[in-house]
Amino acid sequence: MPPKSKPKTKTTSRDETNEQDDYISLSIVKQLMAQQESAFKLMVESLMKATTSRTVLDKNIVEIQSITGELSNVKMSLYAYCNKTTDLENRSRRNNIRIIGIPEKRNETWEESKVMVKAALTEKLGLAQEPRIERAHRVGKPTQTNGSARETPRHIVCRLYDWKEKQNILKQARIIKPSGLYVHEDVAEATMAKRREQMPRLRQAKQEGKIAYFVLDKLVIKDKQPGSINDSSN
């Protein structure tokens, strides 16, 4: 009798399944690798952008620092220029005085202002002779902002021919202190603004019995010396 043949086992289907699983696993691995590669590329690009941004930022910082330095230099130059301009303006006003309290005429001319100043200074300051005035004129608008008449007369700025005569007039005004008439130096507006800031200190010093006065925009405060012309203790 011929030997019995062994029944064939059905492995085809299982083998195919294993091969398919291997194929699927390989496909998934490739897919994961592709995803990782893409993520790595994105990371590299991000790092490169960050590096570039940092470089640009550093460059901008350097430029800003340079501009800041230039602006600081410009500011210092402008400050020096303003100081020089103020100094030149004060020098140009060296022989000027500003008078407050002289009544104002309607449509007053410069010549009329000069005549009234001479008369007021000579009479109220007890001057030996009329001051030699080169020119005199009112400053400011003749009317208020709303167009109505001013309640007080405008100041008069006078230019004298001689600086010593100006100093003598200021000295006499400080000693006599004429009622209703005020005589001051005529200085640049920038100097006047600095004086206004220091006026509380000046008033305080005078209340304490000290000598206080301005030299341009510098406030000078001194103790009174017994027997001086400014000593009011006697």
C-alpha positions in Angstrom: 0.0 0.0 0.0 1.4 3.3 -0.8 2.2 5.4 2.3 -0.5 7.8 3.3 0.3 11.3 2.5 0.3 13.8 5.4 -2.3 16.4 5.2 -1.0 19.8 4.1 -1.2 22.6 6.7 -2.7 25.8 5.6 0.2 28.4 6.2 -0.3 30.6 3.2 -2.8 32.9 4.8 -0.7 33.3 8.0 2.5 34.0 6.1 0.7 36.6 4.0 -0.6 38.2 7.2 2.9 38.3 8.7 4.4 39.8 5.6 1.6 42.4 5.6 2.3 43.2 9.2 6.0 43.6 8.4 5.1 45.9 5.5 2.7 48.0 7.7 5.3 48.2 10.4 8.0 49.4 8.0 5.5 51.9 6.5 4.8 53.3 9.9 8.5 53.5 10.7 9.1 55.4 7.5 6.2 57.7 8.3 7.5 58.4 11.8 11.0 59.0 10.4 9.5 61.4 7.9 7.7 63.2 10.7 10.8 63.4 12.8 12.8 64.7 9.8 10.2 67.3 9.2 10.2 68.3 12.9 14.0 68.4 12.9 14.0 70.7 9.8 11.5 73.0 11.5 13.6 73.1 14.6 16.7 73.9 12.6 14.9 76.6 10.7 13.5 78.1 13.9 17.0 78.1 15.4 18.4 79.8 12.3 15.7 82.4 12.5 16.3 83.0 16.1 20.0 83.4 15.5 19.3 85.8 12.6 16.8 87.7 14.8 19.4 87.9 17.6 22.0 89.2 15.2 19.5 91.8 13.9 18.6 92.7 17.5 22.2 93.1 18.5 22.8 95.3 15.4 19.8 97.4 16.3 20.9 97.8 19.9 24.3 99.0 18.7 22.7 101.5 16.3 20.3 102.7 19.0 23.3 103.3 21.4 25.1 105.2 18.7 22.0 107.4 18.0 21.6 108.0 21.7 25.2 109.1 22.0 24.7 111.4 19.0 21.5 112.9 20.5 23.3 113.5 23.8 26.0 115.4 22.0 23.5 117.4 20.0 21.7 118.2 23.3 24.9 119.4 24.9 25.7 121.5 21.9 22.3 123.0 21.9 22.5 123.8 25.6 25.9 125.5 25.1 24.5 127.4 22.1 21.4 128.6 24.1 23.7 129.7 26.9 25.9 131.6 24.5 22.9 133.2 22.9 21.6 134.3 26.2 25.0 135.7 27.2 25.2 137.7 24.0 21.6 139.0 24.5 22.5 140.1 28.1 25.6 141.8 26.8 23.5 143.7 24.2 21.3 144.8 27.0 24.2 145.9 29.2 23.2 149.6 29.3 19.4 148.9 29.6 17.1 149.4 32.5 13.4 148.5 32.8 11.1 150.9 34.5 7.7 150.1 36.0 5.0 152.5 37.2 5.1 155.4 34.8 1.6 156.3 33.6 1.0 155.6 29.9 -0.5 158.1 27.5 -2.8 157.1 24.6 -0.8 156.6 21.4 2.4 157.4 23.3 5.5 158.0 21.2 9.1 156.8 22.0 10.1 160.5 22.4 7.3 161.0 24.9 8.4 157.9 26.8 11.9 159.2 27.0 10.8 162.6 28.4 8.7 161.0 31.1 11.5 158.6 32.1 14.0 161.4 32.4 11.6 163.4 34.6 10.6 160.5 36.8 14.1 159.3 37.4 15.5 162.8 38.1 12.6 163.7 40.5 12.1 160.4 42.4 15.8 159.3 42.6 17.2 162.7 43.4 19.6 162.7 40.5 21.9 165.7 40.0 21.1 165.8 36.4 18.8 164.2 33.9 20.0 160.7 32.7 21.4 160.5 29.2 19.0 158.2 27.5 19.6 156.9 24.0 16.1 155.6 23.5 13.1 154.5 25.5 9.9 152.6 24.5 7.1 150.6 26.0 7.1 146.8 25.8 4.2 144.5 25.4 0.8 144.9 23.8 -1.1 148.2 24.6 -4.3 146.2 25.2 -5.2 142.9 27.0 -5.8 139.7 25.1 -9.6 140.3 24.9 -8.9 143.8 23.4 -9.9 145.8 26.6 -7.6 148.5 28.0 -4.8 147.5 30.3 -5.3 148.0 34.1 -1.6 148.9 34.6 0.8 150.8 32.3 3.3 148.8 30.2 6.9 148.7 31.3 9.4 151.0 29.7 12.8 149.8 28.5 15.5 152.4 28.4 19.0 152.3 26.8 21.4 154.7 28.5 24.6 155.9 26.8 26.8 155.0 29.8 26.9 151.7 31.8 28.2 153.6 34.9 25.2 155.9 34.8 22.9 152.8 34.6 24.6 151.3 37.7 24.2 154.6 39.6 20.5 154.7 38.8 20.0 151.1 40.0 21.9 151.9 43.2 19.8 155.0 43.9 16.6 153.1 43.3 17.7 150.4 45.8 18.6 153.0 48.4 15.6 155.4 48.0 12.9 152.8 47.0 10.6 155.4 45.5 6.9 154.8 46.0 5.2 153.6 42.8 8.4 153.5 40.7 10.4 150.4 40.2 13.7 150.3 38.4 15.3 147.0 37.4 18.0 145.6 35.1 16.7 144.6 31.6 17.9 141.1 31.0 17.2 138.3 28.5 13.9 136.3 29.0 15.9 133.1 29.7 17.7 134.9 32.5 14.5 136.4 33.8 12.9 132.9 33.9 15.8 131.6 36.1 15.4 134.6 38.4 11.6 133.9 38.8 12.4 130.4 39.9 14.7 131.8 42.7 12.4 134.6 43.9 11.1 132.6 46.9 14.7 132.2 48.2 15.4 135.9 47.6 12.2 137.0 49.6 13.1 134.5 52.3 16.6 135.9 52.6 15.3 139.5 52.8 12.8 138.5 55.5 15.7 137.1 57.5 17.5 140.5 57.3 20.1 139.5 54.7 21.3 141.2 51.5 20.0 139.4 48.4 20.3 140.3 44.8 20.9 138.9 41.3 24.0 138.9 39.2 22.4 137.9 35.9 20.7 134.5 36.7 22.8 133.9 39.9 21.2 134.7 43.3 23.7 136.3 45.7 22.8 136.2 49.4 25.0 137.9 52.1 24.8 138.8 55.7 24.4 142.5 56.4 27.5 144.2 57.7 26.9 146.7 60.6 27.0 150.3 59.4 26.5 149.4 55.7 24.0 151.3 53.7 21.8 148.2 53.6 21.8 147.9 57.4 18.3 148.8 58.6 19.0 147.9 62.3 19.6 151.5 63.3 
